[in-house]
Amino acid sequence: MLITLFAFEIILIGLTMFTTRMVEHKFYSIEASLGMYCNKRTYKTKADIRFIEMMIEEYKRLCSDTDEEPELASAISLKLHKEYIGRFSYMSVMNIANKTKYLMWGIFVAEVLIAWINQEASKGRVLVIIFSSLLLTVMMCFYSIVKGLNEKQETLIDEVIHYIRNVYPMEIRKQKKLEQKNIADNYKKQNTTSIDELDSVKPMVKELHELEQSNPMQGNKVIQIAQKENQRKSTTDKPRSSISQKSLELSAKDIAQLLKDL
């Protein structure tokens, strides 16, 4: 009987260490999702950011429903307790990791009582089993203290609250500023290109004007051909910018080709 209880105690030790690792991995995955959620350069799946995404949506919903600042700690704790670690609920895994040591103390007391009732407490083999059981139980209590899953859970909740209230709004503002800067740079680049095209066309327009003054027939002919060419291109090509559409009727290449033909 003592050997059976001692073997069961060893099984409980392995189960405690395994469930502790499962809970720690859950905490680590949530912490990692905080850094991945707003980072567009990081590859992430829906499962990777599911928890923080749900909490942000919940926070937005609570803010829209009330004018006061919502209580995030209770909402995050409630959502966390409804989570799953693999196929097992978070609460069941957490309870096994935290409360198995109490069952181990019960097994130790049962071993002592069985040895005392059977009057085998003075035997060497029985003493070794009881002493080993006590040592393993004390070690698992220290293991539970060192791991501190309850404290880690509270720290994780504080990290999620800090991210939702402080980090996430700041990241959104940064992304909006970056998008506005990119739009402004693209607009400036398009305008600069259009101005360069206008500057390149000015000498040819001047030459066309001189040709019209010296030979009105040829000048009118060039203008008519240019207008037809511009109408044909306007039906097939989209204007590159407002400046090129309003200020330029032909590109420099078209005018040069017309002057060369004449």
Buried (B, 14 or more C-beta within 10 A) or exposed (E): EBEEBBEEBEEBBEBBBEBBEBBBEBBEBBBBBBEBBBEEEEEBEEEBBBBBEEBBEBBEEBEEEEEEEBEBEEBBBEBBEEBEBEEEBBBEBBEBBBEBBEBBBEBBEBBBEBBEEEEBEEEEEBEEBBEBBBEBBBEBBEBBEEBEBEEBBEEBBEBBBEBBEEBBEEBEEEEEEEEEEEEEEEEEEBBEBBBEBBEBBEEBBEEBEEBBEEEEEEBEBBBEBBEEBBEEBEEEEEEBBEBBEEEBBBBBEBBBEBEEEE
